[in-house]
């Protein structure tokens, strides 16, 4: 590595963490959150659900397997990432490895961040930072380097419509399968597209605020996405209208929150969210438990679900909602990521459950 450049992570509560810069040598601000995942930094950084956030990875060594090529297939779906860009505003790690080794690696993590103008900081005590965030909750932060100083106040990304930032801007079609689904893009991960296309499905991908009820389709899918679901009231209205057709509906992550709001439930912000590969969930009414991949900062209030709905899964760590289902109609959702990428694939069967209802 070249000569070290000092960098600082500043939190809105006044705390400062001194370290060194890697990636893009410039400032950034955003909501500081942490993930306990041990691998999958390329997938995490390209997950649109991290829009507006500075990500702290708690695993101590990051960068040792580099970054693969960013190319796309004939459908425009990324070959190795979860979108066509990096969505985190900044990256915080303990020990950054500029040397990397992996058969798919094309460049270092630092080079990749620099190409996308995303600052990184390493050499700080990420254990202490994580304890601060757990005790106080996620908070706003700034990464700065010498000559690129910034100070508070900074904009709160939770007060902005992050879904509108990451959603596609026009209708996109994929595949020529025997079943046709409308996919509401709130910030969809590309492995969701892959999972559907592998199952002989035609996809009509629409922007978050598009009135998709004009289409003739077999099922409706509502994707993951970043930020506060309260900004998506127009999407909720479109979902309510779609419910009148009684065609199958499946939501993931933000999709769980929007389907729940369409069902009349309320959502709220978690203290520090769920971001990891090891969140245990239980299927309600059974002893079936699954290890899941998650990335969200908001949750559904189970107590506000209507009489026709029930929780589908519950988080075994804190008891929060991990999905809902209608008692009689083919509507259901999951707060976690059955498509993983990265993470466990224990719950990928939910795609097959959805398609079996079409």
Secondary structure, DSSP 8 states (H G I E B T S, - for coil): --S--EEEEEETTS-EEEEEEEES-S-EEEEEEEE--SS-HHHHHT-GGGTTEEEEE-SSEESTT-EE---B-TTS-BSSSSSSS---SEEE-SEE-SS---TTEEE-HHHHHHHTT-EEEESS-HHHHHHHHHHH-SEEEEEEETT----S----GGGS-HHHHHS-SS-EEE---SEEEEEEESS--HHHHHHHHTTTEEEEEEETT--GGGS--SEEEE----S-GGGGHHHHHHHHHHHTTT-EEEEETHHHHHHHHHTT--EEEEEEEEEEEEEEEEETTSS-EEEEEEEEEEEE-GGG--TTEEESEEETTT--B--EEESSSSEEEESSBTT-SSS--TTTHHHHHHHHT-
